Amino acid sequence: MGIFLLASTILPKSSHIAFNRKHSWSNGGMKRLRNNLVGVDQGDDILFSDFEDGGGMWTGKGPREERKRVAFSEAYRAVPAVHVTLSMWDMHHATNVRADIAAENIDLTGFDVVFRTWGDTKVARARVRWMAIGELDDPEDWQLY
C-alpha cells in the first residue's frame, strides 16, 4: 500500500491552483491547475462498517470483497490516473491483518474502489481516501460535428 501526499509545499494554494467556484479545497471538489486543463479531484469515503450488523467482512472467512462506485465531481476529457489508499481501518486484534485496495473500472466519470481480504482477517470498518488527476475539457474547444 502506498501513500501519496499532495502537500501545500508542492502545490501552494495561493499560486498554483485556481478553485472551482462550486467547491473549495477542503471539501474534495475539483481543483484546476493553472493551465485549466488538468483537474485534481479527491475524496474520503467510508467503504463499509460491518461490525454493528455482523456483516461478512467482520464475521466471514476466506476471500471477501467490497466494491463502491465513486463519481468524480465533473467528467474528465481522458481517463485520469487514480490513486487510492486506506485512510482508516479497524481490524480485530486477534487475527492477521490482510488487505488489498485498488481502483478498478476507471472511466471519465468515476471508478470502483475495491477492498479485498482473505483468511481469518476480521475487518470491522474501512474508509478510503482517493485522488484523481487528469485532463479536463477546454471550454475554448469547439466541436463542429
C-alpha positions in Angstrom: 0.0 0.0 0.0 1.5 3.4 -1.0 0.9 6.8 0.4 0.7 9.8 -1.9 0.8 13.3 -0.4 -0.2 16.5 -2.2 1.2 19.0 0.3 0.9 22.7 0.2 4.6 22.9 -0.3 4.3 21.1 -3.6 1.2 23.0 -4.8 0.7 26.2 -2.9 -2.9 27.2 -2.9 -2.1 30.8 -3.5 -0.2 30.5 -6.8 -0.8 27.1 -8.5 -4.4 26.2 -8.0 -7.5 28.1 -9.3 -10.5 27.0 -7.3 -13.7 25.8 -8.9 -16.4 28.2 -7.8 -18.7 25.4 -6.6 -16.1 23.7 -4.4 -13.3 24.5 -2.0 -10.0 22.8 -1.4 -11.2 21.3 1.9 -14.4 19.6 0.7 -12.9 17.4 -2.0 -14.2 19.3 -5.0 -12.5 19.6 -8.4 -9.3 21.7 -8.5 -8.0 23.2 -11.7 -4.3 23.7 -12.1 -3.1 27.0 -13.6 -3.5 25.9 -17.3 -7.1 24.9 -16.5 -6.7 21.6 -18.5 -5.6 19.4 -15.6 -8.1 18.6 -12.9 -7.4 17.2 -9.4 -10.4 15.6 -7.7 -10.3 13.9 -4.3 -12.4 12.4 -1.6 -12.6 10.3 1.6 -15.4 7.7 1.6 -16.5 5.0 4.1 -16.4 1.7 2.2 -18.2 -0.4 4.8 -19.0 -0.8 8.5 -19.7 -4.5 9.2 -19.1 -4.6 13.0 -22.5 -3.3 14.1 -24.6 -5.6 11.9 -22.4 -8.7 11.8 -21.5 -8.2 8.1 -19.3 -10.5 6.1 -16.0 -8.6 6.5 -16.3 -9.0 10.3 -17.8 -12.5 10.6 -16.6 -14.2 7.4 -13.6 -16.3 6.5 -11.8 -16.8 3.2 -11.8 -14.4 0.3 -14.1 -11.4 0.7 -14.6 -8.3 -1.4 -16.4 -4.9 -1.1 -16.9 -2.6 -4.0 -18.1 1.0 -4.1 -18.6 3.3 -7.1 -17.1 6.7 -6.7 -18.2 9.6 -9.0 -15.9 12.5 -9.9 -17.3 16.0 -9.3 -17.1 16.6 -13.1 -16.1 14.4 -16.1 -12.6 14.2 -17.4 -11.6 14.5 -21.1 -9.5 11.4 -20.9 -9.3 8.6 -18.4 -7.5 10.0 -15.3 -4.8 8.5 -13.1 -6.5 7.4 -9.8 -4.7 6.7 -6.5 -6.5 5.0 -3.6 -5.3 4.4 0.0 -6.8 3.3 3.3 -7.4 6.4 5.5 -8.9 4.3 8.3 -9.2 0.6 9.1 -10.5 -1.2 12.1 -9.3 -4.8 12.3 -9.7 -7.4 15.0 -6.6 -7.7 17.2 -6.5 -11.5 17.3 -6.4 -12.2 13.6 -3.8 -11.5 10.9 -4.2 -8.1 9.1 -4.6 -8.7 5.4 -5.9 -6.1 3.0 -5.8 -5.1 -0.7 -7.3 -1.9 -2.0 -7.4 -0.9 -5.7 -9.2 1.4 -8.2 -10.8 -0.6 -11.0 -13.1 0.2 -13.9 -11.8 3.8 -14.2 -13.7 5.9 -16.8 -14.3 9.6 -17.5 -16.9 10.0 -14.7 -15.7 7.7 -11.9 -14.2 4.4 -10.8 -14.8 1.4 -8.5 -12.8 1.2 -5.3 -12.3 -2.4 -4.3 -11.3 -3.7 -0.9 -10.3 -7.4 -0.5 -9.3 -9.5 2.4 -8.8 -13.3 3.0 -8.0 -15.9 5.5 -9.2 -15.3 9.1 -8.9 -11.5 8.9 -11.8 -9.7 10.5 -12.4 -6.1 9.4 -14.9 -4.0 11.3 -14.8 -0.9 9.0 -12.7 0.8 6.4 -12.5 4.2 4.8 -10.7 5.1 1.6 -9.0 8.3 0.5 -8.7 8.8 -3.2 -7.3 11.3 -5.7 -7.8 11.5 -9.5 -5.6 13.6 -11.8 -6.3 14.0 -15.5 -7.1 16.2 -18.4 -10.2 18.3 -18.5 -12.2 19.6 -21.4 -11.2 23.1 -22.6 -14.2 25.4 -22.7 -12.5 27.2 -25.6 -12.6 24.0 -27.8 -15.2 23.9 -30.5 -17.0 20.8 -31.7 -18.2 21.3 -35.2 -19.8 17.9 -35.8 
